[in-house]
Amino acid sequence: MLQTVECTAPESNQSCDEWMTLIEMQGCMRANRKKANDLIWSGEIDSYMLGRKLLVSRASVDTHLESRNSRK
């Protein structure tokens, strides 16, 4: 089950729609937890820590998915 998060955007010009949780990212990418974490910690996917919650940039995920699809 996907979880949603009420967030405070890291910059005032960004909305909450630009960030997703790790669980939402896994569902969007159809990736397991290890693959999702590998993408984040390698820097391929932008992320932001909000307290203890890790938020992931939707734009970064979309860019990664597009580049992955164009390689096929």
ZAFI-267618 format. One record per residue: residue number from 1; residue in three letters; x, y, z of N, C-alpha, C in turn. Coordinates in Angstrom, 3 decimals. Layout:
% residues N
<site n="NUM" res="ALA" n_X="X" n_Y="Y" n_Z="Z" ca_X="X" ca_Y="Y" ca_Z="Z" c_X="X" c_Y="Y" c_Z="Z"/>
...
***
This chain:
% residues 72
<site n="1" res="MET" n_X="0.841" n_Y="-1.174" n_Z="0.000" ca_X="0.000" ca_Y="0.000" ca_Z="0.000" c_X="0.889" c_Y="1.240" c_Z="0.000"/>
<site n="2" res="LEU" n_X="0.582" n_Y="2.185" n_Z="-0.879" ca_X="1.356" ca_Y="3.415" ca_Z="-0.959" c_X="0.961" c_Y="4.360" c_Z="0.161"/>
<site n="3" res="GLN" n_X="1.923" n_Y="5.093" n_Z="0.669" ca_X="1.675" ca_Y="6.072" ca_Z="1.715" c_X="1.890" c_Y="7.462" c_Z="1.145"/>
<site n="4" res="THR" n_X="1.120" n_Y="8.414" n_Z="1.619" ca_X="1.325" ca_Y="9.800" ca_Z="1.217" c_X="1.916" c_Y="10.557" c_Z="2.383"/>
<site n="5" res="VAL" n_X="2.488" n_Y="11.684" n_Z="2.093" ca_X="3.151" ca_Y="12.460" ca_Z="3.130" c_X="2.749" c_Y="13.927" c_Z="3.013"/>
<site n="6" res="GLU" n_X="2.469" n_Y="14.554" n_Z="4.143" ca_X="2.301" ca_Y="15.997" ca_Z="4.193" c_X="3.698" c_Y="16.562" c_Z="4.345"/>
<site n="7" res="CYS" n_X="4.122" n_Y="17.392" n_Z="3.419" ca_X="5.508" ca_Y="17.831" ca_Z="3.461" c_X="5.631" c_Y="19.340" c_Z="3.472"/>
<site n="8" res="THR" n_X="6.751" n_Y="19.766" n_Z="3.941" ca_X="7.172" ca_Y="21.144" ca_Z="3.815" c_X="8.279" c_Y="21.129" c_Z="2.789"/>
<site n="9" res="ALA" n_X="8.053" n_Y="21.775" n_Z="1.675" ca_X="9.040" ca_Y="21.746" ca_Z="0.588" c_X="10.348" c_Y="22.370" c_Z="1.060"/>
<site n="10" res="PRO" n_X="11.475" n_Y="21.820" n_Z="0.631" ca_X="12.762" ca_Y="22.325" ca_Z="1.067" c_X="13.055" c_Y="23.747" c_Z="0.621"/>
<site n="11" res="GLU" n_X="12.442" n_Y="24.207" n_Z="-0.456" ca_X="12.608" ca_Y="25.581" ca_Z="-0.914" c_X="11.223" c_Y="26.170" c_Z="-1.093"/>
<site n="12" res="SER" n_X="11.078" n_Y="27.442" n_Z="-0.823" ca_X="9.756" ca_Y="28.072" ca_Z="-0.832" c_X="9.075" c_Y="28.038" c_Z="-2.193"/>
<site n="13" res="ASN" n_X="9.819" n_Y="27.923" n_Z="-3.273" ca_X="9.206" ca_Y="27.926" ca_Z="-4.598" c_X="8.820" c_Y="26.528" c_Z="-5.080"/>
<site n="14" res="GLN" n_X="8.977" n_Y="25.522" n_Z="-4.250" ca_X="8.630" ca_Y="24.166" ca_Z="-4.654" c_X="7.379" c_Y="23.720" c_Z="-3.916"/>
<site n="15" res="SER" n_X="6.520" n_Y="22.986" n_Z="-4.606" ca_X="5.294" ca_Y="22.496" ca_Z="-3.978" c_X="5.493" c_Y="21.060" c_Z="-3.524"/>
<site n="16" res="CYS" n_X="4.568" n_Y="20.583" n_Z="-2.708" ca_X="4.648" ca_Y="19.212" ca_Z="-2.192" c_X="4.502" c_Y="18.180" c_Z="-3.305"/>
<site n="17" res="ASP" n_X="3.893" n_Y="18.574" n_Z="-4.430" ca_X="3.713" ca_Y="17.647" ca_Z="-5.539" c_X="5.033" c_Y="17.271" c_Z="-6.193"/>
<site n="18" res="GLU" n_X="6.085" n_Y="17.995" n_Z="-5.892" ca_X="7.377" ca_Y="17.724" ca_Z="-6.503" c_X="8.171" c_Y="16.674" c_Z="-5.742"/>
<site n="19" res="TRP" n_X="7.652" n_Y="16.180" n_Z="-4.630" ca_X="8.374" ca_Y="15.216" ca_Z="-3.798" c_X="7.492" c_Y="14.013" c_Z="-3.513"/>
<site n="20" res="MET" n_X="8.093" n_Y="12.843" n_Z="-3.415" ca_X="7.381" ca_Y="11.610" ca_Z="-3.076" c_X="8.196" c_Y="10.829" c_Z="-2.054"/>
<site n="21" res="THR" n_X="7.532" n_Y="9.906" n_Z="-1.377" ca_X="8.231" ca_Y="9.068" ca_Z="-0.417" c_X="8.968" c_Y="7.955" c_Z="-1.159"/>
<site n="22" res="LEU" n_X="9.828" n_Y="7.282" n_Z="-0.450" ca_X="10.566" ca_Y="6.156" ca_Z="-1.024" c_X="9.600" c_Y="5.059" c_Z="-1.476"/>
<site n="23" res="ILE" n_X="8.563" n_Y="4.828" n_Z="-0.712" ca_X="7.572" ca_Y="3.790" ca_Z="-1.063" c_X="6.840" c_Y="4.169" c_Z="-2.344"/>
<site n="24" res="GLU" n_X="6.486" n_Y="5.451" n_Z="-2.494" ca_X="5.839" ca_Y="5.901" ca_Z="-3.729" c_X="6.785" c_Y="5.762" c_Z="-4.915"/>
<site n="25" res="MET" n_X="8.053" n_Y="6.057" n_Z="-4.694" ca_X="9.053" ca_Y="5.919" ca_Z="-5.752" c_X="9.155" c_Y="4.461" c_Z="-6.206"/>
<site n="26" res="GLN" n_X="9.184" n_Y="3.539" n_Z="-5.248" ca_X="9.263" ca_Y="2.118" ca_Z="-5.579" c_X="8.073" c_Y="1.699" c_Z="-6.429"/>
<site n="27" res="GLY" n_X="6.875" n_Y="2.166" n_Z="-6.084" ca_X="5.681" ca_Y="1.823" ca_Z="-6.851" c_X="5.719" c_Y="2.409" c_Z="-8.249"/>
<site n="28" res="CYS" n_X="6.173" n_Y="3.639" n_Z="-8.362" ca_X="6.250" ca_Y="4.331" ca_Z="-9.652" c_X="7.250" c_Y="3.652" c_Z="-10.580"/>
<site n="29" res="MET" n_X="8.380" n_Y="3.249" n_Z="-10.022" ca_X="9.450" ca_Y="2.661" ca_Z="-10.826" c_X="9.362" c_Y="1.142" c_Z="-10.922"/>
<site n="30" res="ARG" n_X="8.470" n_Y="0.545" n_Z="-10.138" ca_X="8.377" ca_Y="-0.916" ca_Z="-10.035" c_X="9.745" c_Y="-1.492" c_Z="-9.668"/>
<site n="31" res="ALA" n_X="10.354" n_Y="-0.867" n_Z="-8.654" ca_X="11.682" ca_Y="-1.273" ca_Z="-8.200" c_X="11.597" c_Y="-1.778" c_Z="-6.761"/>
<site n="32" res="ASN" n_X="12.502" n_Y="-2.676" n_Z="-6.402" ca_X="12.542" ca_Y="-3.125" ca_Z="-5.018" c_X="13.269" c_Y="-2.086" c_Z="-4.172"/>
<site n="33" res="ARG" n_X="13.252" n_Y="-2.270" n_Z="-2.876" ca_X="13.830" ca_Y="-1.293" ca_Z="-1.952" c_X="15.330" c_Y="-1.103" c_Z="-2.176"/>
<site n="34" res="LYS" n_X="16.040" n_Y="-2.183" n_Z="-2.446" ca_X="17.490" ca_Y="-2.096" ca_Z="-2.657" c_X="17.806" c_Y="-1.250" c_Z="-3.883"/>
<site n="35" res="LYS" n_X="17.112" n_Y="-1.494" n_Z="-4.991" ca_X="17.348" ca_Y="-0.730" ca_Z="-6.222" c_X="17.029" c_Y="0.746" c_Z="-6.004"/>
<site n="36" res="ALA" n_X="15.915" n_Y="1.036" n_Z="-5.325" ca_X="15.540" ca_Y="2.421" ca_Z="-5.049" c_X="16.608" c_Y="3.112" c_Z="-4.205"/>
<site n="37" res="ASN" n_X="17.066" n_Y="2.450" n_Z="-3.169" ca_X="18.119" ca_Y="3.024" ca_Z="-2.325" c_X="19.417" c_Y="3.212" c_Z="-3.095"/>
<site n="38" res="ASP" n_X="19.779" n_Y="2.260" n_Z="-3.936" ca_X="20.994" ca_Y="2.381" ca_Z="-4.743" c_X="20.942" c_Y="3.615" c_Z="-5.648"/>
<site n="39" res="LEU" n_X="19.780" n_Y="3.870" n_Z="-6.271" ca_X="19.626" ca_Y="5.034" ca_Z="-7.144" c_X="19.750" c_Y="6.339" c_Z="-6.362"/>
<site n="40" res="ILE" n_X="19.208" n_Y="6.353" n_Z="-5.155" ca_X="19.268" ca_Y="7.559" ca_Z="-4.324" c_X="20.690" c_Y="7.813" c_Z="-3.846"/>
<site n="41" res="TRP" n_X="21.321" n_Y="6.802" n_Z="-3.271" ca_X="22.643" ca_Y="7.001" ca_Z="-2.681" c_X="23.737" c_Y="7.178" c_Z="-3.731"/>
<site n="42" res="SER" n_X="23.500" n_Y="6.719" n_Z="-4.968" ca_X="24.474" ca_Y="6.945" ca_Z="-6.034" c_X="24.354" c_Y="8.358" c_Z="-6.610"/>
<site n="43" res="GLY" n_X="23.254" n_Y="9.050" n_Z="-6.295" ca_X="23.056" ca_Y="10.410" ca_Z="-6.785" c_X="22.264" c_Y="10.496" c_Z="-8.078"/>
<site n="44" res="GLU" n_X="21.831" n_Y="9.364" n_Z="-8.620" ca_X="21.043" ca_Y="9.381" ca_Z="-9.859" c_X="19.662" c_Y="9.984" c_Z="-9.627"/>
<site n="45" res="ILE" n_X="19.129" n_Y="9.829" n_Z="-8.419" ca_X="17.826" ca_Y="10.360" ca_Z="-8.040" c_X="18.053" c_Y="11.362" c_Z="-6.911"/>
<site n="46" res="ASP" n_X="17.523" n_Y="12.584" n_Z="-7.071" ca_X="17.657" ca_Y="13.606" ca_Z="-6.029" c_X="16.723" c_Y="13.289" c_Z="-4.862"/>
<site n="47" res="SER" n_X="17.208" n_Y="13.529" n_Z="-3.655" ca_X="16.397" ca_Y="13.270" ca_Z="-2.472" c_X="16.631" c_Y="14.351" c_Z="-1.425"/>
<site n="48" res="TYR" n_X="15.774" n_Y="14.349" n_Z="-0.405" ca_X="15.801" ca_Y="15.354" ca_Z="0.643" c_X="15.302" c_Y="14.703" c_Z="1.932"/>
<site n="49" res="MET" n_X="16.014" n_Y="14.908" n_Z="3.015" ca_X="15.583" ca_Y="14.383" ca_Z="4.308" c_X="14.719" c_Y="15.431" c_Z="5.004"/>
<site n="50" res="LEU" n_X="13.513" n_Y="15.047" n_Z="5.378" ca_X="12.603" ca_Y="15.893" ca_Z="6.141" c_X="12.412" c_Y="15.205" c_Z="7.478"/>
<site n="51" res="GLY" n_X="13.186" n_Y="15.634" n_Z="8.460" ca_X="13.188" ca_Y="14.914" ca_Z="9.727" c_X="13.785" c_Y="13.540" c_Z="9.494"/>
<site n="52" res="ARG" n_X="13.004" n_Y="12.501" n_Z="9.799" ca_X="13.462" ca_Y="11.129" ca_Z="9.568" c_X="12.925" c_Y="10.553" c_Z="8.271"/>
<site n="53" res="LYS" n_X="12.157" n_Y="11.331" n_Z="7.535" ca_X="11.526" ca_Y="10.851" ca_Z="6.296" c_X="12.350" c_Y="11.275" c_Z="5.085"/>
<site n="54" res="LEU" n_X="12.606" n_Y="10.338" n_Z="4.203" ca_X="13.335" ca_Y="10.601" ca_Z="2.970" c_X="12.338" c_Y="10.931" c_Z="1.874"/>
<site n="55" res="LEU" n_X="12.489" n_Y="12.093" n_Z="1.252" ca_X="11.636" ca_Y="12.494" ca_Z="0.141" c_X="12.453" c_Y="12.484" c_Z="-1.138"/>
<site n="56" res="VAL" n_X="11.814" n_Y="12.077" n_Z="-2.220" ca_X="12.483" ca_Y="11.892" ca_Z="-3.504" c_X="11.860" c_Y="12.847" c_Z="-4.521"/>
<site n="57" res="SER" n_X="12.692" n_Y="13.447" n_Z="-5.354" ca_X="12.238" ca_Y="14.382" ca_Z="-6.380" c_X="11.499" c_Y="13.651" c_Z="-7.502"/>
<site n="58" res="ARG" n_X="10.251" n_Y="14.046" n_Z="-7.750" ca_X="9.471" ca_Y="13.445" ca_Z="-8.841" c_X="10.123" c_Y="13.719" c_Z="-10.196"/>
<site n="59" res="ALA" n_X="10.642" n_Y="14.926" n_Z="-10.375" ca_X="11.282" ca_Y="15.279" ca_Z="-11.642" c_X="12.486" c_Y="14.389" c_Z="-11.899"/>
<site n="60" res="SER" n_X="13.235" n_Y="14.108" n_Z="-10.855" ca_X="14.419" ca_Y="13.259" ca_Z="-10.978" c_X="14.019" c_Y="11.823" c_Z="-11.345"/>
<site n="61" res="VAL" n_X="12.941" n_Y="11.336" n_Z="-10.740" ca_X="12.445" ca_Y="9.983" ca_Z="-11.057" c_X="11.957" c_Y="9.939" c_Z="-12.503"/>
<site n="62" res="ASP" n_X="11.203" n_Y="10.968" n_Z="-12.925" ca_X="10.707" ca_Y="11.020" ca_Z="-14.300" c_X="11.857" c_Y="11.032" c_Z="-15.306"/>
<site n="63" res="THR" n_X="12.884" n_Y="11.827" n_Z="-15.014" ca_X="14.057" ca_Y="11.898" ca_Z="-15.892" c_X="14.743" c_Y="10.542" c_Z="-15.988"/>
<site n="64" res="HIS" n_X="14.885" n_Y="9.868" n_Z="-14.858" ca_X="15.528" ca_Y="8.550" ca_Z="-14.847" c_X="14.705" c_Y="7.546" c_Z="-15.657"/>
<site n="65" res="LEU" n_X="13.383" n_Y="7.560" n_Z="-15.480" ca_X="12.520" ca_Y="6.639" ca_Z="-16.229" c_X="12.583" c_Y="6.912" c_Z="-17.727"/>
<site n="66" res="GLU" n_X="12.595" n_Y="8.188" n_Z="-18.116" ca_X="12.681" ca_Y="8.541" ca_Z="-19.534" c_X="13.996" c_Y="8.070" c_Z="-20.147"/>
<site n="67" res="SER" n_X="15.085" n_Y="8.262" n_Z="-19.408" ca_X="16.385" ca_Y="7.843" ca_Z="-19.934" c_X="16.477" c_Y="6.319" c_Z="-20.014"/>
<site n="68" res="ARG" n_X="15.851" n_Y="5.639" n_Z="-19.067" ca_X="15.840" ca_Y="4.187" ca_Z="-19.079" c_X="15.016" c_Y="3.669" c_Z="-20.261"/>
<site n="69" res="ASN" n_X="13.894" n_Y="4.327" n_Z="-20.543" ca_X="13.042" ca_Y="3.916" ca_Z="-21.668" c_X="13.685" c_Y="4.232" c_Z="-23.012"/>
<site n="70" res="SER" n_X="14.460" n_Y="5.299" n_Z="-23.100" ca_X="15.078" ca_Y="5.657" ca_Z="-24.374" c_X="16.239" c_Y="4.719" c_Z="-24.717"/>
<site n="71" res="ARG" n_X="16.807" n_Y="4.059" n_Z="-23.724" ca_X="17.900" ca_Y="3.111" ca_Z="-23.969" c_X="17.413" c_Y="1.803" c_Z="-24.544"/>
<site n="72" res="LYS" n_X="16.123" n_Y="1.519" n_Z="-24.420" ca_X="15.598" ca_Y="0.229" ca_Z="-24.901" c_X="15.447" c_Y="0.199" c_Z="-26.379"/>
***
